[in-house]
């Protein structure tokens, strides 16, 4: 098979079936996103190594989708399980969402989708059996290879096979997701994705969570910064959700966001990754996301808790305690001790003498970012 033929939808689906033995990918609506995504990627004319890495990565998500469809067929009773009052972390990327997510995941009253179970969805096995699971071992090996190719991603995302993962990884198996424009420059797909209603994506997420959490009635802990872009749809599917929105001045955050995306795109598309295009896309995407979230919040009776990045970095455990108080949750002494131990083991990196990345590295300017995010910055007191 030629390199170009690797990225044809029918070939990708057939390859997934050969790997998993499963040919049912569920509701065919996902094909619109898959077909658009692969069309844009083929237009990049990637070199063979990048094309094969791309086929492998997208193939993982097709496999995950087939496994989830098969699991939901085998365990159809889980579809009647309510997802009650999940705690959802959403906020601008680089605003403390990952550290907060890691801290809260130490509380045994929560369950979250572990990374390996977003790659191979199934009812969560007992923890002592994971090492014997071929899916778990394959995911651990894959993460090791990915981190070797882009070690900065480990610092930024704290990814591990058994660690809690963003719900973005489940949403991506529907192929209408912000993950894909973050990994490849796919402008036509991106325009389609940002103009669609995301309710079907979040209904799919809810069903996969029900499968993973079969027999476990703990509250779900979820995190996905892009939820801000689709907050109305999130609250339609999870109407009693507790939303934690983290905040940071976009003028500070945006260069770091762009550098994170640039690192991811370089892994899969090499020199096709364009820093200037990434800067324009990310600035527009997050300004729209913050404005959409504000409109939803203004008209919603749902409960929100706001966290300022600067406050969280000054007093991480104190911020967590205030979050628990706000939502009427109980933080017991053993969990608090575990959180403090995690903080001691993961001290914040000392701030550099100057910014690590500049807006100009991505075709942006500080003044331009101040203007684009003027309303949000005024609301949050950054102006």
Helices and strands as residue ranges (DSSP letters): H 3-6, H 9-20, H 30-43, H 48-74, G 76-80, E 87-91, H 97-104, E 110-111, H 115-119, G 127-132, H 134-149, H 152-157, H 168-171, G 172-174, H 178-183, H 187-194, H 199-212, E 219-223, G 225-230, H 231-237, E 242-247, H 250-269, G 270-272, H 275-298, E 304-308, H 309-314, H 316-327, H 333-345, G 359-362, H 366-372, H 374-380
